[in-house]
Amino acid sequence: MAERAGRVEGKAAIVTGAGSTPGPGVGTGKAIAIALAREGASVLLVDLYPERAEETRAIIEAEGGKAQVFGGDVTRSADCAAMVAEAVSAFGTVDILVNNIGRATVGTVVDTTEEAWDQALAINLRTVFLACKHTVPVMIANGGGAILNVNSISALRGDGTIAYSAAKGGMLAMTTDMAYSHGRDGIRVNAVAPGHITTPMVLSVPGQGDDMVTRLRNEASLLGTPGTGWDVASAAVFLTSDDARWITGVTLPVDAGVLSVTPLLMAGRLRGVSDEKS
Ligand SMILES: NC(=O)c1ccc[n+]([C@@H]2O[C@H](COP(=O)([O-])OP(=O)(O)OC[C@H]3O[C@@H](n4cnc5c(N)ncnc54)[C@H](O)[C@@H]3O)[C@@H](O)[C@H]2O)c1
C-alpha cells in the first residue's frame, strides 16, 4: 500500500517558543513543532532558551524528522529578522509560521504595574507583530503561506489577567486584520484558543498540580476530560495544512466546550468536585 504523504509534507515551518517550560507534560509550542514534523514539515525551533528547543529537536530527529534550533528573543526585531533568514537559509523559504510564545500573568487594571503591562504586551503581542513583520514578505514572495497564532480563551472571557487578556484580544484582532490584508497574497491567518489545558507552564504555578485543582480544571468543560498541548497541536496542524485551504481569519477554541456553556449550569458540577474534597 502506498504510504500517505504527511499533511504538511515538504513545508518549511517556524515555531516560536518551541521549547517547553521544564516539568511534566508538553507545552503547546513543543507539541505543535513535533506534530508538524511528524506530518512532514521541516521546523525551525525558536526559543529564548535554546536548550529547551534542543529537547524538541532531539525528539523530532529521533523520529526521523527534520528540525533546527534558533536561539533568540522574539521581542527583538533583529532576532526576528535573523530567525527568518535562518529558516530561509536552512529550508529555502517559510510556508508556515506558528506564533506560540505567551505567558499569562494575574492582575487587575488597578494592581498591574506599568512595567508588568509593557512586559505582557511585549511577550504576548509584540512577538506576534515582529515575527509576522519579518515572515510575511517571504511568504508573499513565495506565493502564500499559513500563519497560526496561539491565543487563549482569556481573549474571550474575563479571568483577572488584564494585561494578558488585552494582549490576546489584540492577537484576535491581528488574526482577522492580517487575514484581510494578506488573503490575496495567498496567506491564511488563523488562531487556536486553548482552554484549561494542562501543560508544564500551568503546573509550574503553585497549587495548579493539586488533585482538586486538576479535577476542577477538567470538570469545568463540557467534555469533562483533561486537555494537553497535543490537543492544541492537532488543531494547529489542521489549520496550517492544505486541509484548511478555505479557512482564514478564524480563532478556533480548543477548550472541550468551555466557551459553549453558561457558568450557572456548570456551578453544580464544580461544587460537587470541591464538596467531595472538603
Ligand atoms: N497552558 C495553558 O493552559 C494555555 C491556555 C491558553 C493559552 N495558552 C497559550 O499557549 C502558549 C504557550 O504555551 P506553551 O505551553 O508552549 O508555553 P511554554 O512556557 O511551555 O513554552 C513557551 C516557550 O517560549 C519561550 N519564550 C518565552 N519568551 C520568549 C521570547 N521572548 N523569545 C523566544 N522564546 C520565548 C520560553 O522559553 C518557552 O520555552 C502561549 O501563547 C499561551 O498564552 C496556554
The ligand as an SDF file (V2000), in Angstrom:
LIG
                    3D

 44 48  0  0  0  0  0  0  0  0999 V2000
   -1.1380   26.2880   29.1050 N   0  0  0  0  0  0  0  0  0  0  0  0
   -2.3610   26.7830   29.0460 C   0  0  0  0  0  0  0  0  0  0  0  0
   -3.2610   26.4610   29.8190 O   0  0  0  0  0  0  0  0  0  0  0  0
   -2.6780   27.7660   27.9660 C   0  0  0  0  0  0  0  0  0  0  0  0
   -4.0010   28.1430   27.8120 C   0  0  0  0  0  0  0  0  0  0  0  0
   -4.3070   29.0520   26.8390 C   0  0  0  0  0  0  0  0  0  0  0  0
   -3.3210   29.5530   26.0210 C   0  0  0  0  0  0  0  0  0  0  0  0
   -2.0290   29.1680   26.1670 N   0  0  0  0  0  0  0  0  0  0  0  0
   -1.0210   29.7460   25.2830 C   0  0  0  0  0  0  0  0  0  0  0  0
   -0.0830   28.7630   24.8520 O   0  0  0  0  0  0  0  0  0  0  0  0
    1.1580   29.4220   24.5540 C   0  0  0  0  0  0  0  0  0  0  0  0
    2.3820   28.8690   25.2630 C   0  0  0  0  0  0  0  0  0  0  0  0
    2.2240   27.6320   25.6420 O   0  0  0  0  0  0  0  0  0  0  0  0
    3.4410   26.6660   25.9320 P   0  0  0  0  0  0  0  0  0  0  0  0
    2.8050   25.5690   26.7050 O   0  0  0  0  0  0  0  0  0  0  0  0
    4.1840   26.3350   24.6840 O   0  0  0  0  0  0  0  0  0  0  0  0
    4.3850   27.5160   26.9260 O   0  0  0  0  0  0  0  0  0  0  0  0
    5.8070   27.1600   27.4460 P   0  0  0  0  0  0  0  0  0  0  0  0
    6.1280   28.1190   28.5340 O   0  0  0  0  0  0  0  0  0  0  0  0
    5.9160   25.6980   27.7640 O   0  0  0  0  0  0  0  0  0  0  0  0
    6.7320   27.4240   26.1870 O   0  0  0  0  0  0  0  0  0  0  0  0
    6.9140   28.7060   25.6780 C   0  0  0  0  0  0  0  0  0  0  0  0
    8.3630   28.8620   25.2970 C   0  0  0  0  0  0  0  0  0  0  0  0
    8.5260   30.1900   24.8350 O   0  0  0  0  0  0  0  0  0  0  0  0
    9.8100   30.6080   25.1740 C   0  0  0  0  0  0  0  0  0  0  0  0
    9.8760   32.0720   25.1630 N   0  0  0  0  0  0  0  0  0  0  0  0
    9.3350   32.9230   26.0770 C   0  0  0  0  0  0  0  0  0  0  0  0
    9.6100   34.1880   25.7390 N   0  0  0  0  0  0  0  0  0  0  0  0
   10.3280   34.1370   24.5940 C   0  0  0  0  0  0  0  0  0  0  0  0
   10.9140   35.1250   23.7590 C   0  0  0  0  0  0  0  0  0  0  0  0
   10.8170   36.4220   24.0290 N   0  0  0  0  0  0  0  0  0  0  0  0
   11.5990   34.7230   22.6640 N   0  0  0  0  0  0  0  0  0  0  0  0
   11.7310   33.4090   22.3760 C   0  0  0  0  0  0  0  0  0  0  0  0
   11.1840   32.4320   23.1270 N   0  0  0  0  0  0  0  0  0  0  0  0
   10.4990   32.7970   24.2190 C   0  0  0  0  0  0  0  0  0  0  0  0
   10.0400   30.0280   26.5570 C   0  0  0  0  0  0  0  0  0  0  0  0
   11.4240   29.8870   26.8250 O   0  0  0  0  0  0  0  0  0  0  0  0
    9.3250   28.6820   26.4780 C   0  0  0  0  0  0  0  0  0  0  0  0
   10.2140   27.5990   26.2320 O   0  0  0  0  0  0  0  0  0  0  0  0
    1.0130   30.8500   24.9920 C   0  0  0  0  0  0  0  0  0  0  0  0
    0.7480   31.6680   23.8930 O   0  0  0  0  0  0  0  0  0  0  0  0
   -0.1470   30.7820   25.9530 C   0  0  0  0  0  0  0  0  0  0  0  0
   -0.7660   32.0250   26.0900 O   0  0  0  0  0  0  0  0  0  0  0  0
   -1.6900   28.2700   27.1210 C   0  0  0  0  0  0  0  0  0  0  0  0
  1  2  1  0
  2  3  2  0
  2  4  1  0
  4  5  1  0
  4 44  2  0
  5  6  2  0
  6  7  1  0
  7  8  2  0
  8  9  1  0
  8 44  1  0
  9 10  1  0
  9 42  1  0
 10 11  1  0
 11 12  1  0
 11 40  1  0
 12 13  1  0
 13 14  1  0
 14 15  2  0
 14 16  1  0
 14 17  1  0
 17 18  1  0
 18 19  2  0
 18 20  1  0
 18 21  1  0
 21 22  1  0
 22 23  1  0
 23 24  1  0
 23 38  1  0
 24 25  1  0
 25 26  1  0
 25 36  1  0
 26 27  1  0
 26 35  1  0
 27 28  2  0
 28 29  1  0
 29 30  1  0
 29 35  2  0
 30 31  1  0
 30 32  2  0
 32 33  1  0
 33 34  2  0
 34 35  1  0
 36 37  1  0
 36 38  1  0
 38 39  1  0
 40 41  1  0
 40 42  1  0
 42 43  1  0
M  CHG  2   8   1  16  -1
M  END
$$$$
